[in-house]
Structure formats: structure tokens, C-alpha cells
């Protein structure tokens, strides 16, 4: 039992925190809310120089070859800094499916360019039905050799507005089938959605869009299962970092804000909220890392699946409790846009919903309990 | 990061499980949960288990070898807590091992150490701690029980309450006021009191779930030699505040919760109607299961940090807070799942799960009070841990 980080992870975490404090301050997060693209190519390039996009990519394909637990450490920092842009879309939605299901040619073609920051990817999984399961994939595909033709609408696709390629989940007579689809083609229409986190989620309409097969026809869901597991834990890790920072900001504020002639942090009503926040943040962190550890260390499939579902079920709600306390502690300025705490509140909801909210994962836990 | 235990820890866990299987009656944990154990049987099993633990050197597992222990590591101690709680093991070292022994080791005289510690480790003496008073609940330092020096003796008068295990204790470690001047914290001493000393009366308290482990202890001019004081006069409060280095994971609550949820999950699998009639209870069960896993992590973090030489205080309070509130949620979930029949007490032919959850529901009220209320835990987390200002 060792709940600490190893030396490499400590280095990664410290380097990421220092880098993001300098390069991704609050002002940058705000700027990107208004930006059409929603990310800074300069920051994107700096992240690639540090090997972040290629963290999980094996060295033979130009990556760093770290494991999923290491990525979890980095994602916690990314959540803490609310880093805007297509990092998770590209790494979890692009690199991971290609590592899991891509041909050698596809790995050679795409992975080095993902690692170098040249290519932005995203995963087009959900549809207007807003389901994260296999039955939710209804977008139509026809396969001819290595070519796939797609028709349908994918919804809540993150960063499709800036993606070079999308990994699209579609359905043929043989079942769920994946395709790598270039965005820049006549059959693809991308429309940005207005969301409360002001992130760049999109509607993607495919009309005879062309792509290349990723994995075998009908084998798409088997490839997606580990992708979804990792993406789910990645969102949980993002939430842990986000909630940790929201909590720290709130405690600092409680120490400084004076009402009735004393810091509000001296009132037990506020102290007890802070105590609940830290308990929730710590609980979230360890159950998330447990799931990441299951993935990274190759624990039995049933244990890993349960750990992933438990992590997202818990963090989805515990971090919502944390940011709600954060708002309450801040009082009136909490709901003004001038102050930073609301940035966390709005983004928590995005990640809470991504890859299944607590209800979704609780149902899966119940099924695995045999009830 | 590693969520498994070392081979030595796993070996210990297996040895302990085998020990418990051998020492406890086969259906012990089930019957004890159901309240289907007579007082005499409870005491008999308690005595036998305690003797057997002493025989293996496990009674004082965490103590240093020089005091009769095995010098077990913090994680190993937590495993011991986890497994014995899961099996609802009666007996064990109690307050003697958990608090009195460490206090005597740290502050007691050589003579006290030689006289008392081997007998605790051998299971020959049981101890209770005599600290809390009716008028000084969470405000422990406001205690009024007095120990007045009279020649070579202290004369003790007053009353302590919510004392665990007083009926069977040979000795109690009493915290009493030896100086009424100055701040309340500055006038407290700790004194060893033989429970059979003239003037000591133990009055068991009737508690909600009908258990009789708690007592009130009354002192009427009880005389003990001054050599019975542990440590320095009037330093007792600060001695008590010095956290012992024993594990503080609070994992026992999590382990008990796990056993209870497993019982409910099994009941729900066996009887479809439980969830069929009450689908939201199904999600509650799933939530409790998830919370138990969160709890194990939060608890095991504490011995993990201790093993690294740290003194996790905030973390220990988080674990206590979390575990005690989980205990109540589990009890509520049990009652929710069992529906109308949940209120039927053991003995009723209409009770489900033999009415055991009705008792668990009553017992659980103590979880967020005993050992420091949830409000005190939150205060300590906020003030000592997060550095928020005290009023």
C-alpha cells in the first residue's frame, strides 16, 4: 500500500504545475472562453515540447512512453489550471484509440504527429441520444476495403472545431465500427455548441463523409472499451485537480474575507464546509488513482471496470459538492464573472457529465454487484 | 502508487483470518450481528479470544518488543483492525493496549511500566479510561472530578461517564483535576485507579441498542497512593494530547460497513422483492459500496503516512469523520431496503434479516458522537489542518 507518487511522477507534477502557473494563468483561461478556436497554438506547441501529447505514446512512435498513472498525475494538474484546448480530445480521443486499434501504418502515420503537436484529434462518440453505451452508436457507416463512408450526427464532440481528424464511432451491419475521418472535407459540417463551460463542444454532421477504417469492421466497441475506461478516469483526474484548486481558493478566501469584524473562516459554519471539501477532494483523489492504477498495472478486467465506474460515480458528485461549497463560501462575488471561482464551477459540470455522470456509473456498479 | 499489500502483510492477513476462523464460533459474526449472543457467551468468547491473542503475542501487537508487543508496522496494525472488525471479534487489547499502555510507556515510571505493561500484554488485566464527564462532553478539559492530595494519597471524588468496558476492568486510567486555579487544561493529572478500590461504583448505562458496554463510574472519596500518578502532576491534559504512535486509520468502521453492505447485497440478491418494490434502494446500495471503497483509501492513507514517519492528524480526523458518517448511511440504507419490516426488532417473526438492522440503526447513532463528534472532527480539520482561525 503506497498512496504516494514516485520520483518521476513528482517531477512531472511539479514541472507541470510550475509551467501552467506561468503559461496558463486565469487570464488565459478567460481569453480562451472568448476565442473562436478555444486554444492557443503557442501553448499547444510548448506542451508538445515537454512531451505531454506523447506521454502515453510509445517511444518508437515519437512519444515518451509513460504509463497511464503518469498521465493521471498530469491530468490532475491540467484540471487544476483549467487548461483550455484539445489536450484530452487529442490524447484520449485520438492517440489512445490508435494505440489500441490502429494498424502499424496508422500508428506510424498519426502517432508521431500527435506527439509533436502537429495534429489535433477528437473522439466523435456521442449522438443526440446522449448515451455512452454501445447502443448509443447509430451513425451509419458503409465499409469498402479500407474506406468508410459515414452518415449521421455526432453531438457533444469536444474540440471538433479545431481538430484535424476525428475518430468516429459508427455502425455497420456488423456492429460498431471506427473510422479516422479528416475534418477538412465537404461531407463534414461542424457547428460549435453554446455550453456553460464555454468550452468548444460541437455538433458534427456527417453526409457521405469519407474516412479510413480503424480496426476491423464491427470491432469498434471492443477497441472503444479501453478507450472509454481511460477517458473516464481522465475526466475524473481532471475533476480532482479542479476540485483541489477550488478548495484551496475557497480556504484562502475564508481566511481573508472579513465580516462582522472577523475572518469568515473563523465561523464554524464555514469551517465545516471547508472540512467537508477537503474530505471530498481527498476521497476523490484516491479512488481515481486506484482506477488509474488498475489500468496501468493491468489488474483483472472485472476489478478494473468496477474501479473505473466507482471512480467516476464518486468524483462526479463529490466534486460537485466541493464547487457548490466553494460558491457558497464566496458569497456574492461567487456569482459574478469578475471573480475566478465561477470558472471552476462551470467546468466541473462539463467533466461531471462527460463519459457518464454518477447515475450512469452507479447503475453499472449495481449491475456488477449482482443486484 | 501501489494499492496492494506487501507479501508479509498478506501473510499476516491470512494468518489472522485463520486464527479468527479457529478461535471464533463458526457462525459468530452472523450471530453477533443479529444480536443472537447471550451476555455469558459474549464474555466467554471474549476471554478465550483475548487469551489466544496474548498467546500469539498479538494482543499488544503494536507495542515495542521490550513492552511485550511485536512492534508491528502501522499498515499491519490497520490490517489487524480491519480483519477483526470484519469478523466482529470480541475481546482484544481494548483501552489497555490502545491508550493506557502507550501512555504508561511514554510518561509512566519504570516501576509502573514493570508492574502494568506485561500484564496488559498477557491479557491478565483489562483497563478502561476514565476521562469524559457528563457536564464536560466535547469540552473535555472542563472536567470537575477532583483528586486532592492528602499526605501520600490522592482522594478522588466525582463521576465519569460513557466509559467503555468499566464493568470488567481491573484498572482505570483516570483524568482528574488536581489544580482548580488557572486554565482548565493546566490542572489535570492522570492517575491509575484500581476499579475495586473502596468508593468506586460502576453503573452500566442503558443505551439505545440495549448494549451494556458503557458505564458511569462514580468516585466517593477514593484513596490511591500518589505513586499511581502517571507522568507529572497537572501535565495530564498535555500528556493526553500527545498522540500515540498507534495506527489511527479508523478502518474498523469501514470494514464493519463493508460486512453490513455485503449482508444487504446478499439479501437483495436472494429476495428480488426488496429492490423490486424499492428501486432507489438499489442505487443506495451501489453508492454505499462505492463509499466503502473511498473509505478504505482514506483510512489506509493514515498508516501509510505514519509508516513514512509522518504524523497525519488532519488525515486521521478525515478518516474518523468519513467512517462514522458512512456507518450511519449504511444503517439508513439497510432500513430503507427492508421497508416496513425494518422497524421490527429481533425476535419479531416479521423482522427481516432477523431484525438486525433495526439494532444497527440504533447503534449507529453513537458513531458520530463517540470518540469525538463529527462537529469536533470538522473543527479540528479546519483549524489544525487547514489553518482556519479559531474564534
Interface residues (C-beta under 8 A of the other chain):
Chain A: X1 X2 X3 X4 X5 X6 X9 X69 X251 X254 X255 X262 X263 X265 X266 X267 X268 X270 X271 X272 X274 X275 X276 X278 X279 X282 X283 X286 X287 X289 X290 X293 X294 X307 X310 X313 X314 X359 X362 X363 X365 X366 X369 X370 X371
Chain B: X1 X2 X3 X4 X5 X9 X75 X265 X268 X269 X275 X282 X283 X285 X286 X287 X289 X290 X291 X293 X294 X295 X297 X298 X300 X301 X303 X304 X308 X314 X315 X318 X321 X322 X375 X377 X378 X379 X381 X382 X383 X385 X386 X387 X388 X389 X390 X391
